[in-house]
Amino acid sequence: MAIPAALSGFDIENASLTIWLFKKSGGTAGAAPTYTGRWITTQPDLDAALKASLIEARARINEIHEYGLLAQNNEASALLIDTVETNAGLIVAQSSNPTVQKKVKSEKEVANTNFFVIRLVDSDRVLIAVRKTDSSWRSKQRRSFIDIGFRDNALELDREPSFSLSRHVDFFIANDKIIIPNKANFESVLSYRQAHADEFAQLQAEKEFARIFSDFGPLTAYVGDNKIHLRRMCSIRQKGHYKDQNFMTKLKRRYAAHGLNLEFDAKDRIVCTEGSCGDIITALLDHRLSSAFSTNIYDVPDATKIA
């Protein structure tokens, strides 16, 4: 899949640049997070360094894959999702309005920033790059360190607070698309992990899901708040194999031959135990596959249907 033209064709070098510092709160129990953004004045040398880092980050993306709950990318690829499916619009809206009231006026407004936004404008085109901040922005962590500087071949106390801006980009927002080099930070900034937890709760409330188990309490405990397990349960809901009676019949008939640790009761319901939860997830994802060539049986991280 090609990199969206809104990113690949954007003239980063000649665009105007504004830095926004965001603090985030909420984003639980199905509610959207609250973002508080403030813009800050930057010097030309910093602007040039940031633009160079964005050009480098864009150049590292050689291929694009559709975002999926279980999709993974590497250092040379990125994931793609529509902006409307996320809370990114809240960030875009705030960062488009640099009023005097929203300008940073004190160090207190800088400390404890959760993520920063680099907003670029070229004519009527806008490109946004987002990156989570590191520990240099956290007040509590900063109290554990003595800031020093190297000047005139000596170390001295640095009385001016300093903050680090990463050269990497967690995700770009370009028109109606989000291009994601760092999935974990993307999900953190936009509260996608909480969305997974909410969807898992909805899955447990589905009668079609509940009826395939004698008791799915052990499965709920197994998943907990583990982000990988939550993604997998959301993917199970999207795939919907548990709703397919033909799939469930074949699963009961063939699970043993495919090495799955499953147990069914007299009513053909799955019996959950602490030791079988992993295999239950694998089965409902349809990730236990057999090769038509070697006859070997494999677990796969994701499954793309060919035909």
N, C-alpha and C positions, 0 to 999 in steps of 0.2 A: 504494500500500500504506500502511495506517495505521501510525502510530507505536505500538509495543506499549504496552498500558495500564500495564504494570509500570513504564514510564518516564513516559509522559504523565500518569498519575494519581498519581504519587508526590508526597507532601507534603514537598518539600525544605526549605522554610522552618522547619518544626517538627520535623524529624528530628534525632536526635543525630548528631554528626559526629566521626570519628576520621581522622587523617592517618597513612598508612603510607608509609615510604620503602623502596624496593626496589632491591637490587643484583642484577644478572643475570649469570650465567656459563653457558658451555656452549651447548647447543642446536644441535649440529652432528652430522653423520653419523647422522641419524635419531633421535638421543637428545633427549629433552625438555630444555629449559633448566633450570638450577637458579636458583630465586629465593630471596633472603634478605631478609625483610621485618622492619622494626622500626617500632613506632608511636611517635609523639612528641606531647607535650603542646602544645596550642595555646590561645591567648587568645580570649575571646569576639569581639573586633573582627575577628580573622582569620577565625574561623568564619563570621561574618556576611558578610564579603567573599567568601569561597569559595562560600557558598550562593548569593549573588547572581550570581556568575559561572556557576554550574551552571544556574541558572534561565535566564540569558541564552543559554547554550550549547544548552539544550534548546529554547528558543523559536526558535532559528535553523533548526531542523530542520522543514521543511515537507513533505517527502516521503521515503519509504523505498523502497530498491531492494534486491533480493536480492544478496548478495555473490557475486561471480564473479571468476575470475582476471583477466578483462579489464574487469570493470565499473569505472566511474568515477562519482564523485559530484561535486557542486558545493557552493558555500558554503551552499546552502539545503537540501541533501539529505544522507542518510546511507545506509550499506549495512547489511544485516542478515544475521547468521549465527548458527547454533545454538552455544551455549557448548561443547557436547560435542565439536564438531569442532575445538576449539582447545586450547591449554594454559591457558586462562583459569581452569580449575578449581583450578590450583595457586595462583593469586593469591587466589582467593576463599577457599580453605581457610586459607591463612596469615593473611589479614587478618581472619578471624573469631575469632582466638584472641589477644587482647591481654594476654598474661601479663606479669608483672613482669620476667621474664628478657628479654622482647623489647622492652622500652622503651628508647628512645634515651637514653644516659647521657653521651655525649661528642660533640664536633664530628667526631671521626674517623669515627664511625658515620653521620654525615650526609654528609660529603664523598664525592663520586663516586657518589652515588645516580643510578641509571639512569632510574627513573621513580617518580612518586608516585601514591598511591591515596587518593582521598577516599571513605571508607566511611560511608554514611548508613543509619541504622536508624530505622524508624517502625513501632512495635508489632512485628509479626512479619515486616515487609517490609524488604528490604535493597536498596539501590542503590549501585553502585560506579562511580566515575568515574576514568579513568586518563589520565595525561598524561606524556609524556617530559620529562625535565628539560633545561634549557639549559646553556650553558657556565659559568654562575655556580656550578654544583655540581661542576665538575671541578677537581681540585687543580692539575693542570698548567696549565690555562688561567688559573686565578686568580693563579698566580705571575707572569703576564705583565702584570698590572694593579696599579695602586695604587688602593685603595678610598678614595673621598672622600665626604664628606657636605656638604650646604649648610645652615649654621646661622648665625643672626644676620647675614644678608647677606654671608656669607663662606664660602669653601671650606676644609674642614679634613680632616685624615687621619681615616678611619673605621677604628678598630682592631677593631671587632666585625665578624665575617664576616657577609655578607648573601647571601641566596639568593632567586631569583625563582620564583614559582609562576604559571604561565600562566593566563589567564582562559579559554583554550580547552580543550576536552576532545577527546582522541584517540578514546576510545570509552567507552561506558557498558556495564556488565554489569547486566542486569535479569532476574532469575530465570534462565531457560534461553536467553536471547537476548543477543546483543551488538549494540549499535547503534553504527555506526562513522562519525563525521564525517571522520576523518583516516585513510585507508587505509594510507598508507605507514608511519605511526608504529604503527598497529595491527599490521601485519605484522612490524615491527621488534621490538616489545615481546614478541610471542608467537611469534617465530621462524618466521613463515610463509614468509619468503623462503628459509630453509633447507629448509623442507618442499617448496618448489618445486624446489630443486636435487636433493633426494632423489628426487622423483617423476620428474624428467627422467632421472636415472640408471636408474630402473626402466623408463622408456619405452625407453631405448636397449637394455635387456636383453631386450625383448619380441621374439620371433621374427617376429611379424606386422609389427612396425615395421621391423625390420632388413631383411626380405626385399624391401621396396619400393625399396631403395637398392642401387646398386652398391657404394657406400662412403659412409657418412654422417659420416666424420671431419671434413670441412670444415664440416658443419652443427654438430657439437659444438663446434668451435673458434669458430664464428660466435656461438653462444649464449653460451658462456663462463659468467661469473657475472652477466651483465646481467639485472637483475630483470625488465625488461619482456619480454625474449626468453624467460626461464624461465617466466613466467606464460603466454606464448603456447604454449610447448611442453607445459605441463601441460594447457592448454585443448585442444590437439590430442589429447592422450591421453584426455581426458574425452569429446570428441566422437566419437573413434574412426572417423573417415572412412577412415583408412588400412586398416582391417580390411574395408571394404566393397568387394568386387571391382567392383561396378557403378559406384561412385563413381570408383574408380581408372581404370576403362576410359573413362569419360566425360571424366575429367581429361586423359588422354592424347590423346583425340580433339579436345578443344575448347580446350586451354590457349593455343594460338597465337591463336585468334580473340578470346580475352579478354586478350591482351597480356601473358601471363605468360612470363617468361624461364626456361623449363624445357628440359631435355634428357633423353631416354630412351635406354637402350642397347638392344641387340638382344634382350634378355630382358625388355623393357618395365620395367626398373628405372630409377628416377630417378638421374641423374648429378649429384652435388653439386659445385658450384664456389663459390668465394668470392663471385662476383657473382650467383649464383642463389639463395642461401640465403633472402634476404628473400622472394622470390616463392614458394619452396617452402613457407615458413611460411604465407604468405597463402593458397596453394592448399589446404593440409591443414586450415586453419581454415575453409575455405569462405567466405572474406571478399572474394573478387573477384566482384561481382554486377553483373548487367545490368538496367537499368530496362525494364520492359515498356511504358513510356509514351514515354520520350524515346529509348530504345535506347542511352543512354549507359552506359558501364561504370564502376563505382565500386569503391573499396576502402572497407570499413566497419570501424570499431573493434570492433564486436561484432555478432552476428547473432541476432535473436530470431525463432524460427520461429512464423509465424502459423497456418498450416494445412498 
